[in-house]
Every structure is written in structure tokens, then in C-alpha cells.
Amino acid sequence: MKKIKVAILDDYQNVTHHFANWEILRDKIELKVFNEYIGDDPYLSEKLFDYDVLCLMRERTPLTRNLINKLPNLKLVITSGMWNASIEVETLKEKNIMYCGTETKIHSTAELAWALIMNSWRGLQTEIQNMKDGNWQTTIGRGLKGNTLGIFGLGKQGSQVANYAKAFGMRVIAWSHNLKKVDCEKVGIEYVSSTDLFKTSDILTIHTRLSDRTRSFINKSNLKLMKKNSVVVNTSRGPIIKEKDLIDALNNDVISCAALDVYDQEPLPRDHILRKTKNLILTPHIGYVSKEVYEKFFNGYLKAIEAFINKKPINQIF
């Protein structure tokens, strides 16, 4: 039997074989792992031309209509998790290409958001660097208790972060386009208007999906509503914040600090202006990068391929 050609894209840490036993399919597939980001490669379609199956890490290399149309052998696409905004789903449907996902765990992104909240609010980044540089205390930290956490998007992630905030004695408020007061009342969180979310939050954390309504929603006008000592944390999607407006707000002390795990352009270029912006903490989109999540993702790829070979597909998105 001819082996199925499988490509795993964007395995930055080279852990494909660590988290799944690919020997199970050794006689059935020919596996290629791409460890570098190739989303901007002008010859990407040529590199992927021969593959029957593509395994995508969510929000890394996009699978566009143009690219899909240049991959005549493609029969199965598997994304980590059960949705991926960077895949042109309608094109897959048009070409009758099967689209599946994997199981996931949702706790790691909420945990990272909380770590960034604590880091930025307490000024840990500066003091950690002070110790490495041979210095001592230069900042005065702030306690979380009694301050207000504003949550933009009260889904699974936002609800977890709300629970962390309650444990630290914070007031928790929330708003999003689809959120209703009754939803907040059910979980003991205060529903506020959009304007009050920005005006009242000491720390604003973003947990809504990117959409036409949320793209650039956090912009110059909304940032101006915030307190001068406030903090913005984004572990959702970069374009929810208008990048230039955030940079201007930080450089002009409109807000005191921001912490980002997601960006308009990923991977973030080495010389990007965000890397030089003051009062800004950056992490390289590691919200879902944890041992527990990767076990689900890579084993999910393997299981979906095995099911596809056996003509009993699992975790079909359509």
C-alpha cells in the first residue's frame, strides 16, 4: 500500500515525536516535520505540494484559499483544537477536503493571563532584571486585593481568570458584545457597560474572539478612558488591540503597562517596534504551549490520521 504523506507544520520546539508515538503508523505514513515558521515562504505551495495530510498548529501558518488551490493532493487537514481562524474553511468544503480537530485543554492560557497580570501589576519584570544586573529594589509594587479586574469576554478563559481574581480579593467586572447581565449574575460577576469597563478597570484582560466587531476595538479612544495607572493584558488575539494606539498610549503614559502574548504579525519580527516600547511585557504566544495541551494536540493528530486511514474519521469539524 502506498504510504500517505503527512506534514506537521510549525513544531517550533521539535516535540512531535516526544508527545505522540508515531511508530504506530510507521508502515502507513511518510512523516515530515517542519520546525521553522514557513507561513511567509514564497515557495510554500511547492514545499507542501506532495502531501495528503497537513497538521496545523492553530494560528501559526495560515491555510489560505490560494494555498489550498495549489495543493491538489491534499485530502485531510487537522488543526490543533476544534477551530482555527487562519484556515479558509469554505475552500476546504468546496474541494471536499476533510477537516478535523483535536482535543485540547483550556486552563493553560488562563494561567498565563494571570501570570502576566501579576507580573505587570507588581512590577516583577523590572525587579527580576535588577537582580540579573546586580542591582537592588527600584520599584514599588502594587497589591491586587481591592482593585478591579475588567474582563473583555466572559467565556471559558475569562471565567477562569475571574475565579483567580476572586481568590485574590479583587472586584471583577465584565463586558463583551454578546454578554448579558444574567450571564454575569450566574457566576457572581458584575456586568458593566463598555465605557465603564474601560473607565473602571485597574487591570483589563482580553478573552474574546477576534471578529469584525472586536478587531481594533481597543483603540485610542477606549485607552484614553482608562486610568493612568491601569494595565492591559492580551492573551486572546493581537488585532483586538490597535497596535499603534497601544504603543502611543504606553509611550505617552496614558496607561502604566501592558502585557501581550499575541500580535498582529506572528512570529513577531526581531526588529519590531513592540520590542522597544516602554512599559511592555512580551511573551511569544505561549498561552496554549504547555505539556498537557501538547499531549492532546500531537496525540490528536495521530489519532485523526489513524481514523482517516481506517475510514472512520473522528473529531470532524465538517
N, C-alpha and C positions, 0 to 999 in steps of 0.2 A: 504494500500500500504506500502511495506517495505521502511523504510527510507534509503536514500542514506547517506553513511558515508563520511564525509568531514573532512580533516585535513588541518589546516593552520599552516605552519612551520615558525619558526624564527620571531615571533612577539615579538621582544625584549622589546618594550615599553608597551605591553599588551593593544593595542588600536584597536583590531579587532572590538569590539562592539561599540567603540566610533565613528568610521568613516563609519560604514555601519549598516543598520537596519536589522539584521539577523532574527528578529521576523517574517519577511515576509515569510521566508522559514521554520519556526518552525515545521510545520506539515509534512515537506517533507525531511528534512535532520537532521542528527545527527552530530553536530559540535564539533570538538576538536581543541583547540588552543595550540600550543607548543610555549612557551615563551623563552625557552633557546635554544642555538645553539646545534643541535643534529647531525650535519654532520659527526662528528667523533665517533659517538656511535657505538660500535661493534654489538649492538643488534637493529640497526635502522630498518632493514627489518622486524623484529618481531614486533616492535612498530607500523609500518605502514602497516602491513600485511592485516588488515581488511578493509582498506579504498578504496572507489571507486574513490574519488577525492582528489588530492593534490594541494594545493595552495602554490606556491613558491615565496618567495621574491628574486628577481634577485641577483645572485652571493653570496647567503648565502649557505644553504645546497645544495650540488650538487646532481643531479639525474643521477646516472651513469648507464651504461648498466647492471652491476652486480646487482645493487639495483632494477632496473626495472624488471629484470628477476625473482626476488624474491617476486614480488607483483602481484599475479595472479588476484586480484580483481580490479586492477587499470583500470579505464575507461576514466578518464579525468584528464589532467594536465593543470593548469592555472599558467602562470608566470606573475609577475608584469611587465608592459611594453609589447613590442611586440618582444623581443628577449632575450635569456638567454644562454650565452656561457657555463654554467655549467649543461646543460641538454643534454643528449645523444639523440638527435632528431631522428637519424636513428633507434634506438631501439624502440622508440615510434611508428614510422611508421611500423616497422616490426610486431609489436604486435597490430596494429590497435587501438592504444590509441589516443583519440582526444587530440589535443594540441591547447590551446587558450591563448590569452594575454589580457591585459587591456589597457585602455587609460593611458596617462601619461602627465606630463608637464616637459619641459626641462630646465626651467630657473634656478632652484634651484642649480644645480651642477655648472653652470657658475658663479652664485653669490658666491658660496662657494670658487671657484677658485680665484675669485677676492679678497675675504676677506683674503685668505691665502697669496696672492700676497702682499696686503697692510701690513698685519701683519709682514711677513718675511722681506720685504724691509725696513719698517720703524722701526723695532726692537720693536714692541709693546709687544711681549711676555715677554721680559725681563723687560720692564718698568711696566707692569701690575703686575708682580711678585714682583718687587721692592716695589710697593705701599702696597701689601699684607704683605710684610716682614718688613714694617716700614722704608724702605729706600727711597731715592730720585733718581734723574737722575744719570744714569751711562753710558748711550749710547748716540750716536749722530745719529739721524735718517737720512734717505735719502728721497728726493722727487722723485716722479715718472716722473714728467714733463721733457721732453727732453731725457729720457732714452729709451732703445729699448726693446720692448716685442717680444720675439720669440714664435711662436705658432706651435707646432708639431701636425698637424691635423686640417684643417680648415673646419670642418663640422658645425653642428648647434651649438654645445657648443663653439667651437673655434671662430666662427663668433661673438657670443655674447660677449665673452671676448675681442675680437678685438675692438668691439664698446665701451666697457668700457674704454679700453686703449686710444682710440682716444679722448674720453671725458676728459681724464686726460692729454692730450697733449703729448702722447708717440708716438714714431715711432713704427710701427707694421710691423713685417716681418713674413713670414710663409713658411713652407715646410712640405711635407709628401710624402710617396711613390707614391701616386696616384694624388697628387696635380699638377695642371698645371698653368703656368703663367697667362693664360687668366682668370682662376678662380679667381686669386688674383686681377687682374686688374678690374674685375667687381665690386669688393667691396672695392676698394681703398687700397689694402694691398700690400706690396712689396714682391714679390716672390724671394726667395734666394735658394742657393744650400744647401744640408745637412751640408756640412762643415761650410758654412757661418752662418747657423742657430746657431750652437754651438759657433762659434768664436765671433759673433756679439751681441748675446742676453745678455742684462743685467739680464733679467728675462726670463726663459724658462718655458712655461706652456704646459702641455701634454693633448691633446684632440683627440687622435687617438685610434682606437680599438686595442685590443690585437690580434695578429695574428702571424704566423710563422715569418713574416718579422719584426714585431715590438718587439717581445719578446727579452728582454735584449739588445735592440738597443741602449739604453742609458747606456753605459758601460764605462770602464776605459779610453779607447782611446778617446771617444767623450767628456767625462767630462774634460779630460786634455786640450781640445781645448778651454774650456770656460775661461772667465775672473776670476781672483781670487775673485772679489767682487760680482760675479754673484749668482743668486738664481734659484733653480729648484723647480717647483710646479707640483705635480701629483694628479689629481682628476679623472684619467681615470681607469687604471688597474695597479696593483702593478708590475707584471712581465715585464712591458715595461722597467723598470729600473732594471739593475742588482744590486740586493740589496747589496751584499758585496762591489762592486765597489763604490756605493754611500757612504756607511759607511766609507770606506777608504778615499774617497775624502773629506768628512766632517771632519774627524779626523785629516787629514793632510793639511787642509786649501787649498785644490785645488779649492774649491768654498766656498762661505761665508755662505750659508744657504740652507736648503731645507725644503719644507712643503709637507707632504704626507697625503692623505685621504684614500689611498688604499695600499694593501700589498700582498705579496706572499701568506701569510697564514692569514686567517681571521676566527674568531676574532684573533687579534694579542695576542699571549701568554703574560701573565703577566710579565714574566721574559725575554722577547725578547730583544735582543741587541739594537734594534732600540730605545727602551725606554730610553736607557742610552747613546745614541750617541749625541755628542755635536752639537750645531747649527742646531737642527732639531725640527720642529714643527709637531706634530701628531694630527690628528683628526680621530675618529673611523668610517670611511666610512659613512659619513653623507651627502654626496653630494646630494643624492636624498631624504634624510629624511627631509621632510617638510610637513606641514599641507596640503598644496594644492596638493602635489604629493600623499600623503597617502589617501586622499579622492578619488582620481582617482583609486588607486590600490585596496583598500578594497571594494569600490563600484563595481569595475570591477570584482573582484572575485564573488561577489554576483550575479551580472547581468549575468555573464558567466554560473554560476551554474543553475540559473533560466532558461536561454535559453536552456541549455543542457537538463534539465528536460522536457521542452516543445518541445524538438526535433527540435529546431530552433536555432542552435548554432551561436554565434556571435564572432567576433574577432578571427576567426580561423587562426592560423599560418600555419597549413596544415590540 
